[in-house]
């Protein structure tokens, strides 16, 4: 075998190896994009590079795998659904308090499912692995909740916060927390409703 043939073979092997690495990288990226949805784009914007963002998302997956997540029993699911329905009814008389109650109820559900509930950004990171498509709702609701605690949120913003909380709540619960046509929702324009039920 001549030295030219050896060089050609080495080059072909290197090209094949480079193509395999590129294909693996594209495959990993697609899996992350599929799993994290809009959260993938958000993390890419927050990080210095796409590779740093993908490392962060893979780290989230690793930490998520260490959690012991538990499904809700039918009884627990029914209790949460009833608590949510009661919360929505109370909104008419006390919107500010209801947003605080919604935050507490969602946090309690997150904890019962097995997610950590201490630091909000850590909570978001863990939830993003299985619930990425509702995290924007959760972030928006949390921000309104914080503004409400400072007395800066309007009634419409409070209504929106409850709708946002409901998106993650339903995702964690695995079903709609209340019927789509509760009487209080039909008769009072300020009562929170699920925008997705339209």
N, C-alpha and C positions, 0 to 999 in steps of 0.2 A: 504494500500500500504506500503510495507516494505521499509526500508531505502536503501536497495540494489537496489530496483526497481527505487527509486527516483534518486539515483546516476547514474544509467544506463541511465535514461531518460535525466538527465542534460547533461551527456556526449554526448549522441546522438544529443541533441539540439546544443551543442557547436561545434561538428564536422560539423553539417549541416551549422551552421553560418559561420564557418571557410571556408568551401567549397564555400559558396555563396560569401564571400568576395574575395576569390582567383579567382573565376570565373569572378566577376565584374572587378577585377584588370586586368586579362588577356584580357577581352573584351575591356576595355579602352585602353590598350596597343596596341591591334590590330587596333583599330580605329585611334589612333595617328600614328601608322606606315603606315597605309593605306593613311591617309590624308597628312602626311608630307614626305613620301617616304625617299629619301636619306638624307633629312634634319633631320629626326629623329635620324639616326645614327650619324650624325655630332654633334648634340646637346648632345647626350649621351656621345660622346668622350670628349666634352668640359666641361661637368659638373662633379661634384664629384661622382654622383651616378645616376642610371637609374631613381630613383624616383624624384631626383632634376631636371633631364632633362625633365621628363614628366610634372612636375609642370610648368617648363618654357614654354613648348609647350601649355599646357592648358591656361596659362596666355596669350600667344600670341593669342589663339583663342578668349579669353575674350576681349582683346583689339581690335582685328579685328572686333568683333561683334559691337563695338561702332562706327566704321567708317561708313560713308555714301558713299558707292561705287555706281558709276553711269556708266551704259553702254554707250558706244560711239554711237552717231548717225551715220547713214550710211554716211552722209556728212563728219563728222569728221574722220571716219575710212578711207574714200577715201583720205582725205587730208594727213593723216599720212602715208598711203601707198605710195602716190605720193612723199612725203618728203623723205621717206626711199629710194625709187628708185633713186631720185636725189642724195641723199647722196652716194649711192653705185657707181654711175657714177663718182662722184667727187673724189673718192678714188684714181683713177689712177694718177691724177695730184697732189693731196695733201693728202697723207695718214695720216700724223700726225694731220692735222686740221680736217680731216674727223672723226677720232676717238673722238676728242673733240665734234664735232657736233653730233655724234651718242650718246654720253653720255648725251648731252643736250636734244636731241630729246626723248630719252628713259625717262629721268627725267620728261620732259613735259608731256609725255603720262601717266606716273605713277601718276603725280599730277592731271591730268584731270580725271583719273579714280577714284580719291578720296583718294589715299594713301598719307601719309605724306612724304615729300621729304627732310627734314632737315638733320638729322643725318643718315649716311649710315647704321649703324648697326640697328637702329630703323626701317629704311626703309626695310631692309632685313627681320626683324622680322615680320613686317606687311605683306609683300609680301609672306612670307613662308606659310601662311595659305592656299592660293589658287594657288600659283605659285611655290611650293617647287621644282618641277622637273626641273625648268630652273634657279634656283638660283646659281648653280655652274657656269653656263655660265656667269651670271651677275657678280658674284664675280671675276671671271677670267678677264672679260672685264674691270671691274673697276680697278683691279690691273694693267693691262697693260696701261690703261688710266693714272694712277698715275705715272707709270714709264715713259710714253711718256712725261708727263709734266716736268720730270726731264731730258729728252733727252736720256733715257736709253733703249728705245724700238726699235727693228729692224722692218723693213718693214713687214716681215712675222708675227711678233707678232702683229703688227697693223692690218694686215689682219685678224688674228685670233680674235682680239678684236671685229672687226665689225661683224664677224660670231657669236661670243658669244652674243653681244648685240642683234643681230637679233633674237636669240632664245627667249629671254624674250620679245622683242618687238612683235614678232608674237604671243606669248602666251597672252600678254595683249591685243593685237589687236583682237585676236580671229580668225585669219586667216593668211595665208602667206602674208607678206607685199608687195611683188612684184612677178611678174611671174618668173617661174623657169628658163627661158632661155632668159634673157635680152641679146641683142646683145653684150653689153660691156663685159659680163661675158664669152661669147664664144671666143672673139677675144683677150683678154688680160689676161695673166696668173696671174697677181697680183690682179685682181679685186676680192673683197670678194664675196663669194658665200655661199649658205646655204649648209652646209655639209649634212644635212638631205635630201636634194633633190636628192642625188645620187642614 
